[in-house]
């Protein structure tokens, strides 16, 4: 069986519950795997676009011709890995070898875990727009008071945890040793796009197991049908609560990539007890840093949205306040400040010209600002209020006008007289034009799910 065919067979076998893969390392004897990995590294070919790589990439590998020098490099590298004499190094001259071996590891792991991830709603969310997750929060967290969230990033996760999760599905010491070498080298966690696939699948493996643990140990706490379950009874005994009151608690969970939230409704003092209990077991089991927020008194920042309940108890929303989703103004301002669109004077932030853009044509400058604002407006189309987006529009608009004035060594007033209030530029050798976007409040607000 060829290497690519065997990858497909592994993918199918992984659909079987509790299937254990053995003798995976033998796949590395097949040159097709190495050719595929080499092509993907050279092409920066990302699996986010094509999940079923072992089917689609078969045609790519047949079209790609390796020269004699490339064949020798791959054969030498293949023999080093098979004989367990290969070691990841930080030497820049070895980067290509490092990336090829990492891609080989990724290809094999992806064939094992793709079918498993497909059954997990949280893994599916990762290939969708983040607004799917935000929309789910809006629907499922309306009765939530307490939110537990993680503050640690993926690089802080203990690597032995990931390896231990892989060991539950792979019983091949040689392949596990190869993965462990990549962990020990620290290379797998760099930001280089050539190995981002391996980083992504590592965190997906970790969080798949985390999802399963949360579903079994946390979400089950709110289900009265689990009252005969041994784990459930242990939980309520530790909390010192009765079954009827415990069953009234609502617990929700959502994750997008490495960011997750656990929401708990408030049932007098019981909600506070469960919140403290869940926080304690999360810290104990996963050694992670978590924070707890009362959405009626504070706010959380999730997927770059500020989420909270309104502070004022207006007559209309006193009994059923709705979650608010707002653009984080301070974070966006800091980002614009760091990239030279804003400047601090006398402890105040104000607009400035973007000096690095002055050397370009005026049409390029306006296109640049048009793209930045349009991307922000598209992502924050789900904002409850449009006031914050209007403010960002104002900052970018005047930064654009000041950049044009700086380039032409004139005043902003003259710029507006020349190009109009929308800074409209007529493109040379074309009847088309480009202008700074007009601020249009999104009514009704909507989540982008494309």
N, C-alpha and C positions, 0 to 999 in steps of 0.2 A: 504494500500500500504506500502511495506517495505521501510526502510530508503534508501537503495541503489537504489531501483526502483524509489523512488521519486527524488533522485539526478539526475537520468537519465532523468526523466520527466522535471526537472528544466532546464537541459542542452538543451533539445529540445525546450522548451518554450522560452528560451533566444534568439533563432534564430529569433523570431518574432520582428520586428522593434518596438522600444519604449515599449517593454513589461515591466510591473512593477511587481516585486515579492512582495507578501504580506504574512504575517503569516509564514515567514521562520523559526522562532524560534521553531515552533512545531516539526520540524525535530529532535530537540535535545531530544525529548521524546523517540526516537527509539534507542534501545541499539546497533543496528548494526553499527550506525555511530560512537559510542564511541569505540566499538571493533575494527573497521577499523582504527580509529585514533591511538589507543593504539598500534596496530600491526605496523603501519607505523613508529611511534616513535621508537619502539623497534628495528625495522629492518633498520632504517635510509633510508626508501624507498622514493626515490626522483621522483617527477612527471616529471622531465626533460626527463626521460627514457620512461615513459608511460603516455601519456597525458590523455587517457580515463580511469582514475583510477577506476571509479565506475563500469566499466565493468570488467576490469582485476582483480581488488582487491577483487571482489566477491568470486573468487575461493580461493584466499589466506586466506580470513577470515574464509572460511569453513574448511580449512585444519588446521588452528591454533586453538589449544584448550587452553582456559583460565582455570587456576586452581581456586580454591575457593577464595583464597586470592586476586587474580587479579580481580575476579568478584566483590568482596566487595569494592575494591578500586575504580573501575570504577563506580559502582552504587552510592557510596557516592559522588564522584565527579560530576556525572551527576545530582544528586538531588541538589547539591549546585549551579550549574550553572542554572538549570531550575528555582530555587527559587530566583535567582539573589543574592545569598549570597557568591558567589565565587569572590575572588579578587586576581589578580596577585601579587606575592611578590618576593622580591629578596633573600628570605631565600633559601639557597642551598638545604635544605631538601624538598622544595616544587617544585624543578625543574621539576620533572616528571609530576606533576599536571599541571604546567604552559605549558609544551610542548604539553601535550595531548589536552588541551583546545585550544591552538593555532592551533594545527593540525585540530581540529574540525572546527574552523573558516575557515582555509584554504580550507578544503574539500568542504565546502558549497560555499565559494566565487569562487572556481575553477569551480564548476558545473554551476554557474551563468555566469561566464565570458569566459569560454573556447571557446564557439561557437562565441562569440563576437571578441575575439582575433584572431580567425582563419581568419576573414575577413580583418584583418589589416596586410598589408605587413611588417610593422615594427615589429609587434609582432612575425611574422613568422621568421624574421631574427634572433631572439634571440635564436632559437633552431637550427640554422644553424652555420656553421663555420664563424668566423668574416671576412674571406676573401670574402664571398658573399657581405658584405657591402663595403669592400675596392674596390672590382671589380666594384660595382655600382658607387662609387665615381670616379673611373678612367673613366668610360663611361659618367657620367652625369656632371662632374665638369670641363670639359676641357675649357669651356668658362667663368668660374667663376673667378672673381677678388677678391671680398670681401667674407670673411667667418665669420659668427657669430657662436660662440660655447659657450656651457655652461661650467662653471668652478666649479659649486657647485656639491657636491655629494648627493646621495639620502637622507642621514640622515639629510640634511639641509632643506628638503622640509617640509613645514608646514603640520602637520598631519590633521588639520581640512580641508585642501584642499582635501585630500584623502577621508576623511569621507563624505565630501559634494558631491564628485563624486559618491560614493557608494549610497548615498541617492537618486540620480536620478533614480536608478534602483531597490532599495530595500526600501519598505515602511513597516518597522517593527521596532518599537521603541526598543523592547527588544533586538533584534539581533544587532542593531546599538549601543546600550549601551554596549553590550559585546565587540564589536570591539573597542569602545572608551576606555574601561578599559585596553585593551591591549596596546593602544597608551600611556595612562597615566603612565603605569608601566615602560616604556622604554625597557621592555624585548624583544619586537618584533624586535628591531633593533640590538640585539647582534649578534655576528658572529658565534654562536653555530650552528652546522649543523642540530640540531634537529628542529630548527625553521626557517631555511633559506627559506623554501617553502613559509611561510607566508610573509616574507620580500619581496621575489620575486614577489608575486602576488600583494602586495601593490604598488610596483613601477610600475608594468605593468598596473594596474588600472590608476595610475596617468598619466603615459606617453601615454596610449591609448587616454585619454581625451586631452592630450597635442598634440598628433598627429592630432586628429580631428580638434582642434583649429587652428593648423598651416595650415592644408589643406584648411580650409575654409577662414581664414583671411590673410594668408601670400602668399601661392602658387597661390591663385586666383588673386593676383595683376598682375601677368604676363600674364594673359589670356584675350585677347581682347574680347572674347565672353561674358565676365562678365561685359561689359561696361554699361549695363542697370541695373546691380545689385546695390541696394541702398548702401550697405557696400562699394562696389568698388568705387562708385562716391564720397562717403565721404572721402575715402583714397586719391583719386587724387586731391580733393579740398584742403585737408590739405597740400598736397605736392606742390600744385601750378603748376601742369604740365598738358600737353595736352594729350589727348587719344592716338594719333598716336605715340608719342615718348615714352609714358609709356608702350605701348604694345610691344616695342622692348626689354624690360628687361627680362632676364632669371633668374628665382629663383628656386633653387633646395633645397631639404630637405632630410636628411638621419639620421637615428637613429639606434644605436645598444645598447640595454639595456638603461642605463641612460646617455649615451653619444650621443649628437646630433650635427649636423651641418646644418646651413642654408647658402647656397651660393647665391651670387648676382653678376650678370655680370655688367661690367662697361660700361655705355653709357654716356660718357662725365661727366658732373656734376650730371646727374640724378641718376646714380648708387650710388653716395655718399649720395644723399638726401634720397633715399629709405633705404640704409644701416642704416643711422642715425634714420630714422623713425621706422624701424623694431626693432632696438636695444632699442629705447625708450619704445615702447609698450610691449616688452617682459619683461623689467625690471618693468614696471608699473603693468602689469597683474599678473606675476608669481613671482615677488619679488626675482628673481634669479640673480646670478652674471654671466654676459656674457662678452665675449671679442670679439673684431673685429680685423681681420688680413687681410692684403693685401698679397695674395699669391705670388705676384711678388716682394715683399719687405721683407716678413717674412715667417715664416713657422708655421704649426700647428702640434701638436702631437695628433693623433687620433688612437685609438686601437693599441697603441705602435708603430705606424709608423710616421715618420716625412714626412709631405706632403707639397710640395711647387713647384713653377715653377722655372726653371733654371734661375740663375742670369745673365749669359752671353748670349748676343744675337748673337749666332753663325749664320753664313750665312744660314745653313740648317734649323734652328728652329726659325728664327727671326719672321716669319709670323705665325707659328703654333707651339708654344712651347708646350711640353707635360708635364703633371704633373709628378713629381718625387715622388717615395715612397721609403724612406730610413730607414734603421735600426738606432735607436737612440743610438749612441755609448756611449754618456755620461751617459745615464740612465742605460744601460747594465753594464757599468763599475762600477757605484755606487752600483748596485745590487750585482755584483761579489765581490766588496770590502766589502760590509756589511756581506757577507756570508763567508769571509775568503779565497777567491781564489786569491785576490790581496792584496797588501800592499802599503802604502804611505811612501816613503823615500825621504827626501830632496825635498819635494813638487812635487814629481813625483810618478806616479802609476806604479808598476811593479808586475810581477807574484810572487807567493809564494806557498809553499806546503799547502795543506789543512790538518791542524793538526788533525782535528777530524776524518779523514779517515785512519790515520796511523795504528790504531788497527785492521783494516780489512785486508782480503786477497788481494793480488795484482790484482786478477781477478775482485774482487768486486770494487776496486778503478777505474780500467779502464772502467768497465761497467758504473760506476757512471758518469764519464766524458763523456763517449760515449752517454749516455742518455741526458745529459744536452745540449751538442752541437747539437745532432740530432734534439732535440725539437726546438732549436733556428733556425737551418738551415731550418727546415720544415716550421716554422711560417714566417720566413723572405725570403721565396722563391719568394715572390712578389717584392722584392727590385729591384729598377732600376739598381743599381750598386752593384757589389759583393765585392768591396774593404772593406767596413765596416765589412762585415761578415768574410772576410779573417782575419782581425785584431782580431776579437773576437776568431776565430779559433786558431790563434797564442797564445793568452793569455791563453786559456783553455788547449791547447796542452802542453805548457811549465809548467803550473801549475800541470798538470797530471804527467809529467816527474819528476818534483821536489818533488811531493808527494811520488812517487815510490822510488826516491833517498833517501828521508828522512826516509822512512820505512826501507830500506835496509842499511841505514847508509853508503851510497856511493855517488859517483858523478853522475851528469847528463850524462857525457860522458860514464861512465860505463853502465848506464841504456840503452843508445842508442846502445851500443855494444852488450848488452845482449838481448834486446827485439826488436831491429831494429828501423828504422826511423818512423814506425807507431805504436810503442809500442804494439806489438802483443804478447798476452798471450795465451799459450796453456792450456786449461781447464783440470784439473785433472779428471781422470776416464771418459774421453770423447775425441773423435777425433776432436771436434770443437775448435774454438779459438775466441778470442775477441781482437779487436784493436781499437785504437783511429781513428775516421773517417777521411778519406782523404778529403781535401778541394776540392770540385768540384763545380765551378761556375754554377749556374742554367741557362742554355741556351737552349731554350728561357725561360725567367722568366715566372712564372705561379702562379696563385692563387690556393690554396688548397681549394676544396669545398666538401670534404668528411666528 
